[in-house]
Amino acid sequence: MRLWLSTCLDDFSSEFDDIEEMFKRGLTRLILQKRVPGFAQDLADGAVRYATEAQYERWLMALPMEYRDRIWVRGTPDMAERLEVRGCVCDAALLSQDVPERWKRVNCIAVCRNLEQLNSLPEWVAGALVGPVFQPQSIYEPVETLGIACITDKLAAQDTACDERQGSARDATRKMPEVPQVIAFGGIDHENLDDIKKLPLQGISVLGGIWNYADPVNAFIKLGRACGGL
C-alpha cells in the first residue's frame, strides 16, 4: 500500500523544508493542492477555489526540479504538462466526459466522492482518490463520509464482477478492463490505519494525519513504515 501526501491548502513557514526532507526520506507521491490566498472561507457549496497555474509555478520554484516527477498538481492535465510535474488530480466528473486526446497521455488521478463515480471512470485514468472515508482532520464541520463498510462492500462486488467478466470472455487472450488503482483519503492516520489496511486498496492519501503533528517529518516516516510502502 503506497503512501500519498497532500500539501496543506495554505502555506506555512517550514513547509518547503519539511517536504524536501520527506522527499529525501523516500516520499514518491505528493499531491500539490493550494487554494487562492485570502479565500479561507471557500465557495458557498464547500468547494475549494484552488490556486492558479502561476501560483503553483511559484510554489514549485522553491523545490529542486528533480522532485517534480513525484508531484501531482490539483488542476487539469494541461496544467500538469505545462508545470512539468508527474500528473494531475481533478474531479471525476471532469475526466468522465469527452476529453481531448492529449489528456489521455497524462497520469490523471480522479477524485471520487461516491462509489458510483469510481465505476464510471474511463480506462485511461490512472487512479482514483476515494473518500472521505472518515471525518477529515483538516475540516472542523462534519462532512458526509463513505465509511469502511461501504467501501469494502463496493470493492468486493467490483472484484467479483471483474472475475465473472474474465471467466466468461470467449477470447482468453483478450485483455479485460482494469480497475484503476484505488487510493483512500479522508481522516486517515496511525489510529485507524489497521482498519484501512484490510481494504483492497493500492494506497492512502494523508493530510492531517501528518501535518497536524508537531514533527510532520517523523509522522511521515512512521506512517510510511506502518502502511508498508512509500
N, C-alpha and C positions, 0 to 999 in steps of 0.2 A: 504494500500500500504506500503510494507516494504522498509526500507532504507538499502542499502548495501553500504559499504565504501571500496574503493580501496586505497591501500597504494600508496605513490609516488614511482616512479620507482627507484629513488636514495635516499639514506639515508640522514637524516639531524639531527641536534643536539637534538632537542626536540621531535623527533618523538615518542619514546617509552613512554615518559611522557604523551604526548597528547593522544596516543592510549589507554594507560591504564586508563586514566581519562575518555575517551569515553566509554570504557567497563564498568566502574563504573556508568556511566550515562545512561546505557541501550543499548549500541551497541551490537547487536546479530549476525551481519553478516559482517565480514571483509575479503576482498579478498587480500591475500598477493601476490603481484607481484613486483618483483625486477629484474633489469637487471644486467648483469655481470658488475662489476665495471670497468670503463675505456672505456666502449663502449657507450659513449654518442651519437655517430653518428651511430646508429644501422645498421642493414643489408641493402643492396642495395635496396631491394624491400619494405623497410619500416617496415619489421617485427622486433620485439624486440628479442634480444638474452637474454633470461631470465636466472636468477640465477640458480646455480646448487643446488642439494639437500643439499649438505654440507653447502652451503652459507645460504640457507633457515633455516637449523637447527641452525646455529649460531645466526641468527636473532631471531628465536623463543625462544632461551635460555634467551633472555633479558626480556621476559614476563613470568608472572606466568603460570604454567602448566594448571591451571584451565580454562584459556581462549582459549585453543586450540580447544575446541569443538564449538567455534564460528568463526573459521578461515577456509577459503577455500584457498588452495595454487594454484598458477598458474603453473600447471605441470600435471603429469599423475596420474591416480588413484593409481598406485603402490606407487608413491612418497607420496601421501596423507596418505596412510595406514602406511608407514614407519615413517612418521613425526607425526603420531597420531593426525592429525587435522580432522576437520569435513568432509571435502571433497576437491574436486579439481575443477579448472576452466581450460578448454582447448578448442581448436578449434573444431568446429562442425564436420569438416571433419574427425578428428581422431575418434570421437565417433560414426560416421555413418557407419563405416566399420565394418568388423568382428573383434570382440574384445574378449579377454579372459573372461570366465565366472566370474572370481573373480572381474573384473572391475564393474560388474553389482551390486555388493554389496556396492559400494562406492557412496556417494552422489556427482554426477557429474553435473556441470553446463557447458553448451556448449556456446561458443562464436559464434553467428551468425551475420555475416556482410552483409548478404542479407536474404530476407524472404523465399527464396527457401530452404535455409539450415534449417530454422525453421521447415518447413513441412517435411523434410526428417529425422528428429531426431527419433531414436528408442524410444519405450515407456519407457524403463528403465531409461532414462536420466531424472534427477530430475528437470531441469530448463534450461532456455535459456536466455543468455545475448544478447539482440538485439540492434544493433546500428552500428555506432554512429547516434543518432537522430539529434543532432546539431553539429556544429563545436566544437570539444573538446577544452577546455580552456588550456589544457596542451600541445597542439600541435600548433606551430606557422604557419606551412604551411597548406593551405586549403586541406581538405580531402573530399572524397565523403560521403555524409550523406544520410540517409534514409528519414528523414523528417516526420513530424506529419501526413500529409495526407496519405502518402503511408502506414504507419504502421496501421493507423485507418482502411483503406480500407481492408488491408490484414487480420487483426484480425477479422473484422466484417464478412468477407467472410468465414473465418475459423470457426467462431461460427455458421454461417448458415449451413455450410456443416456438422458440428457435430450434429446439431439439426435434419437435414434430415436423417442422419445415425441412430440416436436414434429412430426417428419416423418410419423408415422402417424396423427396426430389427424385425425379426419374433419371437425371443425369448425375451420377455420383461425383463427377469431376466438376460440376458447376458450383461456383463459389456463392454461398448464401450471404445475404446482407448481414453485416456485423453491427452489433450494438456498440455505440461509441463508448469510450472509457467514461465511467460514471464517477464523479467526484462530489462527495457530500460537503455541504457548508452550512454554517449557522450554529453558533453556540458550542462548537466542539472544543474540548480542552482535555487535560490529563484525567479529569474526574469521570468523563463519560466515554473515553476512548475505547475502553474494553467493549462497551455495547456497540460502538461503531464498527469495530473490527470484526464483528460477527456478520456484518452485511457483505454481500458480494460486490464490493467496491474496488475501484482501482486507485482511489486517492481520497484525501480530505483536504479542504481548504480552510485555513485558520486565520483569524484576525485578532479578536480579543483574547483568544487562548494563548497568544504570545505577547501582543503589545500591551496587555493590561498588567503585565508583571514588571516589577522594578528593574529586573535584568532580563530584557527580552532575548538577548543572545543565548543566555543559559537556558531559558524556557524553550527556545527553538531547538537547541541541541537535545534536551531531554525528550521533547515531544517527537523529534525525528527518530531517535532511538526507539521510543516506545511504539511508533507506528511501523517501524521496520524498514524504512527507506526514505531517502531524500531525492 
